[in-house]
Amino acid sequence: MEQNPHTNPLMGTLYLAGSWMLTFFSFLSTIDVSTVAGMMSCAVSMLAIWYYILQIRKLKRDAE
């Protein structure tokens, strides 16, 4: 049985992702390079912290 496109969960997810992407790109066009560099630096730092937390959890699990 075919669903109405307005009630199809996949189409709803695609519409939502598209609207978020448009919002994100319109936000990116309003900020300058130093803000983007700061955001990227923060993201890399968060990824490094997350990686070390995962490594510590793995070491604890292996020690048991």
C-alpha distances in whole Angstrom, upper triangle without the diagonal:
4,7,10,12,15,13,12,14,15,16,18,20,21,22,24,25,26,28,30,31,32,34,36,37,38,40,41,43,45,47,49,50,52,49,47,49,50,46,46,49,47,44,46,48,45,44,47,48,44,45,48,47,44,48,49,47,47,50,50,48,50,53,52
4,7,9,12,10,9,12,13,13,15,17,18,19,21,22,23,25,27,28,29,31,32,34,35,37,38,40,42,43,46,47,49,46,44,47,47,43,43,46,45,42,44,46,43,42,46,46,43,44,47,46,44,47,49,46,46,50,50,48,50,53,52
4,6,8,7,6,9,11,10,12,15,15,16,18,20,21,22,24,25,26,28,30,31,32,34,36,37,39,41,44,45,47,44,41,44,45,41,41,44,43,40,42,44,41,40,44,44,41,42,45,44,42,45,47,45,45,49,49,46,49,52,51
4,5,5,6,10,11,10,11,14,15,14,17,19,19,20,23,24,25,26,28,30,30,32,34,35,37,39,42,43,45,42,40,43,44,40,41,44,42,39,42,44,41,40,44,44,41,43,46,45,43,46,48,46,46,50,50,48,50,54,53
4,5,5,8,9,6,8,11,11,11,14,16,15,17,19,20,21,23,25,26,27,29,31,32,33,36,39,40,42,39,37,40,40,37,37,40,39,36,39,41,38,38,41,42,39,40,44,43,41,44,46,44,44,48,48,47,49,52,51
4,6,8,10,7,7,11,11,10,12,15,15,15,18,20,20,21,24,25,26,27,30,31,32,34,38,39,41,38,36,39,39,36,36,40,38,36,38,40,38,37,41,41,38,40,43,42,41,44,46,44,44,48,48,46,49,52,51
4,6,9,8,7,11,12,12,13,16,17,17,19,21,22,23,25,27,28,29,31,33,34,36,39,40,42,39,37,40,40,36,37,40,38,36,38,40,37,37,40,40,37,39,42,41,39,43,44,42,43,46,46,44,47,50,49
4,6,5,6,9,10,11,12,14,15,17,18,20,21,23,24,26,27,29,30,32,34,35,38,39,41,38,36,39,39,35,35,39,37,34,36,38,36,35,38,39,35,37,40,39,37,40,42,40,40,44,44,42,44,48,47
4,6,5,6,9,10,10,12,14,15,16,18,20,21,22,24,26,27,28,30,32,33,36,37,39,35,33,36,36,32,32,35,34,31,33,35,32,31,35,35,32,33,37,35,33,37,38,36,37,40,40,39,41,44,43
4,5,5,6,9,10,11,12,14,15,16,18,20,21,22,24,26,27,29,31,32,35,35,37,34,32,34,35,31,31,34,32,29,31,34,31,30,33,34,31,32,35,34,32,35,38,35,36,39,40,38,40,43,43
4,5,5,6,9,10,10,12,14,15,16,18,20,21,22,24,25,27,29,31,34,34,36,33,31,34,35,31,31,34,33,30,32,35,32,31,35,36,33,34,38,36,35,38,40,38,39,42,43,41,43,46,46
4,5,5,6,9,10,11,12,14,15,17,18,20,21,22,24,26,28,29,32,33,35,32,30,33,33,29,30,33,31,29,31,33,31,30,34,34,31,33,36,35,34,37,39,37,38,41,42,40,43,45,45
4,5,5,6,9,10,10,12,14,15,16,18,20,21,22,24,26,27,30,31,32,29,27,30,30,26,27,30,28,25,28,30,27,26,30,31,28,29,33,32,30,33,35,34,34,38,38,37,39,42,42
4,5,5,6,9,10,10,12,14,15,16,18,20,21,23,25,26,29,29,31,29,26,29,30,26,26,30,28,25,28,30,28,27,31,32,29,30,34,33,32,35,37,35,36,39,40,39,41,44,44
4,6,5,6,9,10,11,12,14,15,17,18,20,21,23,25,28,29,31,28,26,29,30,26,27,30,29,26,29,32,29,29,32,33,31,32,36,35,34,37,39,38,38,42,42,41,44,46,46
4,5,5,6,9,10,11,12,14,15,16,18,20,22,23,26,27,29,26,24,27,27,24,24,28,26,24,27,29,26,26,30,30,28,30,33,32,31,34,36,35,36,39,40,39,41,44,44
4,6,5,6,9,10,10,12,14,15,16,18,20,21,24,25,27,24,22,24,25,21,22,25,24,21,24,26,24,23,27,28,25,27,31,30,29,32,34,33,34,37,38,37,39,42,42
4,5,5,6,9,10,11,12,14,15,17,19,21,23,24,26,24,22,25,25,22,23,26,25,23,25,28,26,26,29,30,28,30,33,33,32,35,37,36,37,40,41,40,42,45,46
4,5,5,6,9,10,11,12,14,16,17,19,22,24,26,23,21,24,25,22,23,26,25,23,26,28,26,26,30,31,29,31,34,33,33,36,38,37,38,41,42,41,44,46,47
4,5,5,6,9,10,10,12,14,16,17,20,21,23,20,18,21,21,18,19,23,21,19,22,24,22,22,26,27,25,27,30,30,29,33,34,34,35,38,39,38,40,43,43
4,5,5,6,9,10,10,12,15,16,19,19,21,19,16,20,21,17,18,21,21,18,21,24,22,22,26,27,25,27,30,30,30,32,35,34,35,38,39,39,41,43,44
4,5,5,6,8,10,11,13,15,18,19,22,19,17,21,22,19,20,23,23,21,24,26,25,25,29,30,28,30,33,33,33,36,38,38,39,42,43,42,44,47,48
4,6,5,6,9,10,11,13,16,18,20,17,16,19,20,17,18,22,21,19,23,25,23,24,27,28,27,29,32,32,32,35,37,36,38,41,42,41,44,46,47
4,6,5,6,9,10,11,14,15,17,14,12,16,16,13,15,18,17,16,19,21,20,21,24,25,24,26,29,29,29,32,34,34,35,38,39,39,41,43,44
4,5,5,6,9,10,13,14,17,14,12,16,17,15,15,19,19,18,20,23,22,22,26,27,26,28,31,31,31,34,36,36,37,40,41,41,43,46,47
4,5,5,7,9,12,15,17,15,14,17,18,16,18,21,21,20,23,25,24,25,28,29,29,31,34,34,34,37,39,39,40,43,44,44,46,48,49
4,5,5,7,10,13,14,11,11,15,15,13,15,18,18,17,20,22,22,23,26,27,26,28,31,31,32,35,36,36,38,40,41,42,44,46,47
4,5,6,8,10,12,10,8,12,13,11,13,16,16,15,18,20,20,21,24,25,25,27,30,30,31,33,35,36,37,39,41,41,43,45,46
4,6,8,10,13,11,10,14,16,14,16,19,19,19,21,24,24,25,27,29,29,31,33,34,35,37,39,39,40,43,44,45,47,49,50
4,7,10,12,10,11,14,15,14,16,19,19,19,22,24,24,25,28,29,29,31,34,34,35,38,39,40,41,44,45,46,47,49,51
4,7,8,6,7,11,11,11,13,15,16,17,19,21,21,23,25,26,27,29,31,32,33,35,37,37,39,41,42,43,45,47,48
4,6,6,7,9,10,11,13,15,16,17,19,20,22,23,25,26,27,29,31,32,33,35,37,38,39,41,43,44,45,47,49
4,5,5,6,9,10,10,12,14,15,16,18,20,21,22,24,26,27,29,30,31,33,35,36,37,39,41,42,43,45,47
4,5,5,6,9,10,10,12,14,15,16,18,20,21,23,24,26,27,29,30,32,33,35,36,38,39,41,42,44,46
4,5,5,6,9,10,11,12,14,15,17,18,20,21,22,24,26,27,29,30,32,33,35,36,38,39,41,42,44
4,5,5,6,9,10,10,12,14,15,16,18,20,21,22,24,26,27,29,30,31,33,35,36,37,39,41,42
4,5,5,6,9,10,11,12,14,15,16,18,20,21,23,24,26,27,29,30,31,33,35,36,37,39,41
4,5,5,6,9,10,11,12,14,15,17,18,20,21,23,24,26,27,29,30,32,33,35,36,38,40
4,5,5,6,9,10,11,12,14,15,16,18,20,21,23,24,26,27,29,30,32,33,35,36,38
4,5,5,6,9,10,10,12,14,15,16,18,20,21,22,24,26,27,29,30,31,33,35,37
4,5,5,6,9,10,11,12,14,15,17,18,20,21,23,25,26,27,29,30,32,33,35
4,6,5,6,9,10,11,12,14,16,17,18,20,21,23,24,26,27,29,30,32,34
4,5,5,6,9,10,10,12,14,15,16,18,20,21,22,24,26,27,29,30,32
4,5,5,6,9,10,10,12,14,15,16,18,20,21,23,24,26,27,29,31
4,5,5,6,9,10,11,12,14,15,17,18,20,21,23,24,26,27,29
4,5,5,6,9,10,11,12,14,15,17,18,20,21,23,24,26,28
4,5,5,6,9,10,10,12,14,15,16,18,20,21,22,24,26
4,5,5,6,9,10,11,12,14,15,17,18,20,21,23,25
4,5,5,6,9,10,11,12,14,15,17,18,20,21,23
4,6,5,6,9,10,11,12,14,15,17,18,20,22
4,5,5,6,9,10,11,12,14,15,16,18,20
4,5,5,6,9,10,10,12,14,15,16,19
4,5,5,6,9,10,11,12,14,15,17
4,5,5,6,9,10,10,12,14,16
4,5,5,6,9,10,10,12,15
4,5,5,6,9,10,11,13
4,5,5,6,9,10,11
4,5,5,6,9,10
4,5,5,6,9
4,5,5,7
4,5,5
4,6
4
